[in-house]
Amino acid sequence: MKYNIKNEELLARVHKYEIIRKDGHLRIDVLEIIAGKSSEKFIAVPNLVIETANSAYHGFGGSEEAALQDCLNKIKKVPAKIIVSIPSS
C-alpha cells in the first residue's frame, strides 16, 4: 500500500509490550516502519510508565475489543487528571 507521507517522514505501526517489575513498569514500543526510508525495519523504544490509572478505570472482557470498550465506557466523562493522578511539580 502507498501512504501519502513526505520523503523525510516515517510511518510506523506500533506494537506495545510492558514489563511489570517490583520497582515500576516499563513499556516497550516496537515501531514497525511501514512507509518511508529507514535503516531498520523495526525499532524498539523503552518508556517509563510514570503513573497508571486507578483500577476503577481498568477495562475487562473476554476479548481485546471488550476490554477496550469497558475501559472507554468507564472513562468517557472523567477528566484525564482524575483517571491518572499526576503529581503537580
C-alpha positions in Angstrom: 0.0 0.0 0.0 1.2 3.5 -0.8 1.0 6.0 2.1 0.9 9.8 1.4 3.8 11.0 3.5 6.7 13.4 2.9 10.1 12.0 1.8 11.7 12.7 5.1 8.9 11.2 7.2 8.4 7.7 8.5 5.1 5.9 9.2 5.2 3.2 11.8 2.8 0.6 13.2 3.3 0.4 16.9 3.3 -2.9 18.9 3.2 -2.4 22.6 4.7 -4.5 25.4 5.0 -4.0 29.1 7.5 -5.3 31.7 6.0 -5.3 35.2 8.7 -5.1 37.8 8.7 -4.5 41.6 10.4 -1.1 41.0 8.0 0.0 38.3 6.6 -0.7 34.9 8.4 -0.3 31.6 6.6 -0.1 28.3 8.4 -1.0 25.1 7.0 0.3 21.9 8.2 -1.6 18.9 7.9 0.5 15.8 7.4 -1.3 12.6 8.3 1.0 9.7 5.6 0.6 7.1 6.4 3.7 4.9 9.5 5.9 4.4 13.2 5.2 4.4 14.8 3.8 7.5 18.0 1.8 8.0 16.0 -0.7 10.2 12.5 -2.2 9.7 11.9 -2.4 13.5 12.9 -0.1 16.3 12.2 -0.9 20.0 11.9 2.0 22.4 11.6 1.6 26.1 9.4 4.1 28.0 8.9 4.6 31.7 5.3 4.3 32.9 5.1 7.2 35.3 1.6 6.7 36.6 -1.2 4.2 35.8 -4.9 4.7 36.2 -6.8 3.8 39.3 -8.1 0.2 38.9 -11.7 1.6 38.9 -11.0 2.7 35.4 -9.4 -0.5 34.1 -11.4 -2.3 31.4 -12.0 -6.0 31.4 -13.5 -8.5 29.0 -13.2 -11.8 27.2 -11.5 -10.1 24.2 -9.3 -7.1 23.4 -12.3 -5.2 22.0 -14.5 -6.0 25.0 -11.8 -4.8 27.5 -11.2 -1.6 25.4 -15.0 -0.9 25.3 -15.3 -1.5 29.0 -12.4 0.9 29.7 -13.8 3.6 27.3 -17.2 3.4 28.9 -15.6 3.9 32.4 -13.5 6.9 31.3 -15.8 8.7 28.9 -16.9 11.5 31.1 -14.0 11.5 33.6 -11.2 14.1 33.2 -7.7 12.7 32.5 -6.3 14.3 35.6 -8.7 12.2 37.7 -8.2 9.0 35.8 -4.4 9.2 36.2 -3.4 11.4 39.1 -0.2 13.1 38.0 1.6 14.9 40.9 2.0 18.6 40.2 5.5 20.0 40.4 
